[in-house]
Amino acid sequence: MLYKMLQFILLATVAAAAAINGPSVSPVLSRQTANLPDTFEWSSSGVLVSAKDDGRNISGIKDPSIIYHNNAYHVFASTAQAAGYSLVYFTFTDFAQANNATFHYLDQSAIGTGYRAAPEVFFFEPHNLWYLVYQNGNAAYSTNTDITDPTAWTAPTDFYSGTPDTVTANIGDGYWVDMWVICDATNCHLFSSDDNGHLYRSQTALSSFPANMSEPVIALSDTNKYALFEASNVYAYGPEQYLLLVEAFGSDGNRYFRSWNASAIEGPWTGLADTEADPFARSSNVVFADEVAWTESISHGEVVRTVVDQRLSISPCGLRYLYQGVNPNATESYDSLPWTLGLLTQTNSAC
């Protein structure tokens, strides 16, 4: 009881500081020492967010990045249609009302039109700026002083002048996709995938970010490209512990997530729940709210973050994961599939 009272006081203090000083950069939640389980179990909501009939002719909503900040959820996502991909922002205070949130299309900001997809949002404390990282054929970012103002994002800036040589040498017939930034006390790291069995990691000094990203190294690889495909997330949890998630294809063709952990962002990465039989998240270890699965794919998404700075700290207790799924009977071409968003809630938390 005393521990819970102290924990409540700590969290209340952090929340009060955030209200005065902006986002919390003291990841109290990440200091919890509980371990992640070796096996994960989840419950899933029904469909929470779907494409709107608002004249945009969007087929699907995909690739969500989500944070909880100032008493509201903020989501950035890809909008998909046969004509291409763009970015959208929406906010809500209750998941039950998520589908009523207004879509703010970021092509109305300086981010502009053209291919934009797979966003990640975080607050970079050294610059007192929000960063949105995404793919545009390169690895790109935009910044904003106010996350609630979707018109204020800056024009895209690329991390590289072109596709890095290491990616070109290994990509085969894949695509360079799904950029993800996480920082520690010294460096900022950029992860990316190539749909060909390789996970890449680049880095730059925290003091230099976002400039001077290094030539990527291969952080993880698999001879089966479908076993290490895309949509990586990397998070800090506990003292000097990191969780890596990567999307894979199952033997049935449906998507799911594998996981690894490490004591440093540089690795080495050790399998945690990294097989199809023992996955991080797959339809086989998810109980759906309506008892009938509305999707058989647990695909590109993000852990719901309540500490929003560049360290991407999460609590290992009671994970929630916002993901994309699709009706298993859908027959449209890939870019026209009616992807929708649902929420996983961990049911076997270790704490």
C-alpha positions as CSV (number, residue, x, y, z in Angstrom):
1,M,0.0,0.0,0.0
2,L,2.8,2.4,0.9
3,Y,4.5,1.7,-2.4
4,K,1.3,2.4,-4.4
5,M,0.9,5.7,-2.4
6,L,4.4,6.7,-3.2
7,Q,4.0,5.7,-6.8
8,F,0.8,7.8,-7.1
9,I,2.6,10.8,-5.5
10,L,5.5,10.5,-8.0
11,L,3.2,10.2,-11.0
12,A,1.1,13.2,-9.8
13,T,4.3,15.2,-9.4
14,V,5.4,14.4,-12.9
15,A,2.0,15.3,-14.3
16,A,2.0,18.6,-12.5
17,A,5.5,19.4,-13.8
18,A,4.4,18.5,-17.3
19,A,1.5,20.9,-17.1
20,I,3.9,23.7,-16.2
21,N,7.0,22.8,-18.1
22,G,5.8,20.7,-21.1
23,P,6.3,17.0,-21.7
24,S,7.9,14.9,-19.0
25,V,11.5,14.1,-19.7
26,S,12.1,12.2,-16.5
27,P,10.8,8.7,-17.4
28,V,9.6,7.6,-13.9
29,L,7.6,4.8,-15.5
30,S,10.7,3.4,-17.1
31,R,12.4,2.9,-13.7
32,Q,10.0,0.2,-12.8
33,T,12.1,-3.0,-12.6
34,A,9.5,-5.6,-13.5
35,N,10.6,-7.8,-16.4
36,L,8.6,-8.5,-19.5
37,P,7.1,-12.0,-19.7
38,D,8.5,-14.6,-21.9
39,T,5.0,-15.2,-23.3
40,F,2.5,-12.5,-24.1
41,E,-1.3,-12.7,-23.9
42,W,-3.6,-9.9,-25.2
43,S,-7.2,-8.9,-25.5
44,S,-8.3,-6.8,-28.5
45,S,-10.9,-4.2,-29.0
46,G,-13.1,-4.2,-32.0
47,V,-12.4,-1.8,-34.8
48,L,-11.7,1.6,-33.2
49,V,-10.8,3.9,-36.2
50,S,-11.6,3.4,-39.9
51,A,-11.3,5.6,-43.0
52,K,-13.8,8.4,-43.2
53,D,-16.2,9.3,-46.0
54,D,-15.0,12.9,-46.2
55,G,-14.2,13.3,-49.9
56,R,-10.6,12.1,-49.6
57,N,-11.5,8.6,-51.0
58,I,-9.2,7.0,-48.4
59,S,-9.2,3.2,-48.4
60,G,-7.5,2.5,-45.2
61,I,-5.9,4.0,-42.0
62,K,-2.5,2.5,-41.2
63,D,0.8,2.7,-39.3
64,P,-0.3,4.5,-36.2
65,S,2.1,6.3,-33.8
66,I,0.4,7.2,-30.5
67,I,1.2,9.2,-27.4
68,Y,-0.9,10.3,-24.4
69,H,-0.1,14.0,-23.6
70,N,-2.0,16.7,-21.7
71,N,-5.0,14.4,-21.0
72,A,-5.5,13.4,-24.7
73,Y,-4.3,10.7,-27.1
74,H,-2.5,12.0,-30.2
75,V,-2.3,9.7,-33.2
76,F,-0.4,10.2,-36.4
77,A,-1.0,7.6,-39.2
78,S,-0.8,6.8,-42.8
79,T,-3.8,7.1,-45.1
80,A,-3.8,4.6,-47.9
81,Q,-5.4,4.5,-51.3
82,A,-4.5,3.3,-54.7
83,A,-3.2,6.7,-55.7
84,G,-0.7,6.7,-52.8
85,Y,0.0,7.4,-49.2
86,S,-0.2,10.5,-47.0
87,L,-0.3,11.4,-43.3
88,V,-3.1,12.3,-41.0
89,Y,-3.4,13.5,-37.4
90,F,-6.3,13.1,-35.0
91,T,-6.8,13.4,-31.2
92,F,-9.3,12.2,-28.7
93,T,-9.6,11.7,-24.9
94,D,-11.4,8.3,-24.9
95,F,-10.8,5.3,-27.1
96,A,-14.6,4.8,-27.3
97,Q,-14.8,8.1,-29.1
98,A,-11.7,7.6,-31.3
99,N,-13.7,7.1,-34.5
100,N,-15.4,10.4,-34.1
101,A,-12.1,12.3,-34.1
102,T,-11.6,14.8,-36.9
103,F,-8.9,13.8,-39.4
104,H,-6.4,16.6,-40.1
105,Y,-4.5,15.8,-43.3
106,L,-0.9,16.9,-43.0
107,D,-0.6,17.6,-46.7
108,Q,-2.3,20.8,-45.7
109,S,0.8,21.8,-43.8
110,A,4.3,22.4,-45.1
111,I,4.8,18.6,-45.1
112,G,3.0,18.9,-48.5
113,T,1.7,16.4,-51.0
114,G,3.4,13.4,-52.3
115,Y,4.4,10.1,-50.8
116,R,4.5,10.3,-47.0
117,A,4.0,7.3,-44.8
118,A,4.7,5.4,-41.5
119,P,5.0,8.3,-39.0
120,E,6.6,8.3,-35.6
121,V,6.1,11.2,-33.1
122,F,8.2,12.2,-30.1
123,F,9.2,15.3,-28.2
124,F,12.9,16.0,-28.5
125,E,13.7,17.7,-25.2
126,P,17.1,19.3,-26.2
127,H,15.3,21.3,-28.9
128,N,12.0,21.8,-27.1
129,L,10.3,20.5,-30.4
130,W,8.1,17.8,-31.5
131,Y,9.6,15.6,-34.2
132,L,7.6,13.6,-36.8
133,V,9.8,11.0,-38.5
134,Y,8.4,9.3,-41.7
135,Q,9.3,7.8,-45.0
136,N,9.1,9.8,-48.3
137,G,11.3,7.6,-50.4
138,N,14.1,8.6,-48.0
139,A,14.1,8.9,-44.2
140,A,12.6,12.3,-43.4
141,Y,11.4,14.4,-40.5
142,S,9.4,17.6,-39.8
143,T,9.1,19.6,-36.5
144,N,6.5,21.5,-34.6
145,T,6.3,23.5,-31.4
146,D,2.7,22.6,-30.8
147,I,1.5,19.0,-31.4
148,T,-2.1,20.1,-31.4
149,D,-1.6,22.4,-34.4
150,P,-1.5,20.1,-37.5
151,T,-0.9,23.1,-39.8
152,A,2.4,24.0,-38.2
153,W,4.6,21.1,-39.2
154,T,7.7,22.1,-41.2
155,A,8.6,21.0,-44.7
156,P,10.3,17.5,-44.9
157,T,14.0,17.3,-44.3
158,D,15.8,14.2,-45.3
159,F,18.3,12.4,-43.0
160,Y,20.3,11.3,-46.0
161,S,21.1,12.7,-49.5
162,G,19.9,9.3,-51.0
163,T,19.6,5.7,-50.1
164,P,22.6,4.7,-48.0
165,D,25.1,2.3,-49.6
166,T,24.5,-0.4,-47.0
167,V,20.8,-0.5,-47.8
168,T,21.4,-0.5,-51.6
169,A,23.8,-3.4,-51.2
170,N,21.3,-5.6,-49.3
171,I,17.8,-4.5,-50.3
172,G,17.4,-6.9,-53.2
173,D,13.9,-6.4,-54.6
174,G,12.6,-4.9,-51.3
175,Y,11.9,-1.3,-50.2
176,W,13.6,1.0,-47.7
177,V,10.8,1.6,-45.2
178,D,9.6,2.3,-41.7
179,M,12.0,4.7,-40.1
180,W,12.1,4.8,-36.3
181,V,14.2,7.1,-34.0
182,I,15.1,6.4,-30.3
183,C,17.8,8.2,-28.3
184,D,19.8,7.3,-25.2
185,A,21.8,9.6,-23.0
186,T,24.6,9.9,-25.7
187,N,23.2,9.1,-29.2
188,C,20.1,9.1,-31.3
189,H,19.6,5.9,-33.4
190,L,17.6,5.6,-36.6
191,F,16.2,2.1,-37.4
192,S,14.8,1.1,-40.7
193,S,13.9,-2.0,-42.7
194,D,14.1,-3.2,-46.3
195,D,11.4,-5.9,-46.7
196,N,14.3,-8.3,-47.4
197,G,15.2,-9.6,-44.0
198,H,17.4,-6.8,-42.7
199,L,16.9,-4.3,-39.9
200,Y,19.3,-1.4,-40.1
201,R,20.5,1.0,-37.4
202,S,22.2,4.4,-37.9
203,Q,23.3,6.8,-35.2
204,T,24.3,10.4,-34.5
205,A,25.4,12.2,-31.3
206,L,22.5,13.5,-29.2
207,S,24.0,16.9,-29.5
208,S,24.1,16.7,-33.3
209,F,20.6,15.2,-33.9
210,P,19.1,15.3,-36.5
211,A,22.2,15.9,-38.5
212,N,25.1,13.6,-39.3
213,M,23.4,10.2,-39.3
214,S,26.0,7.5,-39.8
215,E,26.1,4.9,-42.5
216,P,23.7,2.2,-41.4
217,V,24.8,-1.1,-39.9
218,I,22.7,-4.3,-40.0
219,A,21.3,-4.6,-36.5
220,L,19.4,-7.9,-37.2
221,S,18.9,-10.1,-40.2
222,D,17.1,-13.3,-41.2
223,T,17.5,-15.5,-44.3
224,N,13.7,-15.6,-44.5
225,K,12.8,-12.0,-45.4
226,Y,9.2,-12.6,-44.3
227,A,10.4,-13.4,-40.8
228,L,12.0,-10.0,-40.4
229,F,9.9,-7.8,-42.6
230,E,9.2,-4.2,-41.5
231,A,7.4,-1.9,-38.9
232,S,10.1,-2.0,-36.2
233,N,9.5,-0.3,-32.8
234,V,12.3,0.1,-30.2
235,Y,11.5,1.2,-26.6
236,A,13.4,1.7,-23.4
237,Y,12.0,-0.1,-20.3
238,G,13.5,-0.6,-16.9
239,P,17.1,0.5,-16.2
240,E,19.1,0.1,-19.4
241,Q,16.7,-2.4,-21.0
242,Y,15.3,-2.2,-24.5
243,L,12.5,-3.9,-26.3
244,L,12.5,-4.4,-30.1
245,L,9.4,-5.4,-32.1
246,V,9.5,-6.3,-35.8
247,E,6.6,-7.4,-38.0
248,A,6.7,-10.7,-39.8
249,F,4.5,-12.9,-42.0
250,G,3.1,-16.1,-40.5
251,S,2.9,-19.5,-42.3
252,D,-0.7,-18.6,-43.0
253,G,0.2,-15.4,-44.7
254,N,-1.1,-13.2,-41.9
255,R,1.1,-10.6,-40.1
256,Y,2.3,-10.7,-36.6
257,F,5.0,-9.3,-34.3
258,R,8.2,-10.9,-33.0
259,S,10.2,-9.4,-30.1
260,W,13.7,-9.2,-28.7
261,N,15.4,-7.4,-25.8
262,A,18.9,-6.0,-25.2
263,S,20.8,-4.0,-22.6
264,A,21.8,-1.4,-25.1
265,I,20.2,0.1,-28.3
266,E,23.2,-1.2,-30.2
267,G,22.3,-4.7,-29.2
268,P,23.0,-7.6,-29.3
269,W,19.4,-8.5,-29.5
270,T,18.2,-11.7,-27.7
271,G,14.9,-13.4,-28.6
272,L,12.1,-12.7,-26.1
273,A,8.9,-13.9,-27.9
274,D,10.3,-14.2,-31.4
275,T,8.7,-17.2,-33.0
276,E,5.4,-17.8,-34.7
277,A,4.5,-20.4,-32.0
278,D,5.5,-17.9,-29.2
279,P,5.0,-14.4,-30.7
280,F,4.8,-11.0,-29.2
281,A,1.4,-10.4,-30.8
282,R,-0.5,-12.7,-33.2
283,S,-4.1,-13.6,-33.7
284,S,-3.3,-16.8,-31.9
285,N,-2.5,-15.1,-28.6
286,V,-5.2,-12.5,-28.8
287,V,-8.7,-12.8,-27.5
288,F,-11.1,-10.5,-29.4
289,A,-13.9,-8.6,-27.7
290,D,-16.6,-9.9,-30.0
291,E,-15.2,-13.5,-29.8
292,V,-15.0,-13.5,-33.6
293,A,-11.7,-12.1,-34.8
294,W,-12.3,-9.0,-37.0
295,T,-8.7,-9.4,-38.3
296,E,-6.3,-12.3,-38.6
297,S,-3.3,-9.9,-39.0
298,I,-1.8,-7.9,-36.1
299,S,0.1,-5.4,-38.2
300,H,2.1,-2.1,-38.0
301,G,1.4,-0.1,-34.9
302,E,2.8,1.3,-31.6
303,V,2.8,0.9,-27.9
304,V,0.7,3.6,-26.3
305,R,3.4,6.0,-24.7
306,T,2.7,8.2,-21.8
307,V,6.3,9.5,-21.5
308,V,6.7,11.3,-24.7
309,D,10.4,12.3,-25.0
310,Q,13.1,11.0,-27.3
311,R,14.1,8.1,-25.0
312,L,10.7,6.3,-25.8
313,S,10.4,5.0,-22.3
314,I,7.5,2.6,-21.6
315,S,6.4,0.7,-18.5
316,P,6.6,-3.1,-18.8
317,C,3.4,-3.2,-16.9
318,G,0.1,-3.6,-18.7
319,L,1.2,-2.8,-22.3
320,R,-1.3,-1.4,-24.8
321,Y,-0.6,-1.6,-28.5
322,L,-2.5,0.3,-31.2
323,Y,-2.3,-1.7,-34.4
324,Q,-3.7,-2.0,-37.9
325,G,-5.8,-4.9,-38.9
326,V,-7.9,-5.8,-41.9
327,N,-11.0,-7.9,-42.6
328,P,-9.7,-11.3,-43.6
329,N,-12.3,-11.5,-46.4
330,A,-11.0,-8.3,-48.1
331,T,-10.0,-8.8,-51.7
332,E,-8.7,-5.3,-52.7
333,S,-5.2,-4.7,-54.0
334,Y,-2.7,-4.0,-51.2
335,D,-2.8,-0.2,-51.3
336,S,-6.6,-0.3,-51.5
337,L,-7.2,-2.7,-48.6
338,P,-9.6,-1.3,-45.9
339,W,-7.1,-1.3,-43.0
340,T,-8.5,-0.1,-39.7
341,L,-7.1,0.4,-36.2
342,G,-7.7,-1.6,-33.0
343,L,-6.2,-1.7,-29.5
344,L,-4.4,-4.6,-27.8
345,T,-4.3,-4.7,-24.0
346,Q,-1.9,-7.1,-22.3
347,T,-3.7,-9.6,-20.1
348,N,-0.7,-11.3,-18.5
349,S,1.3,-8.4,-17.2
350,A,4.1,-9.3,-14.8
351,C,3.2,-6.4,-12.5
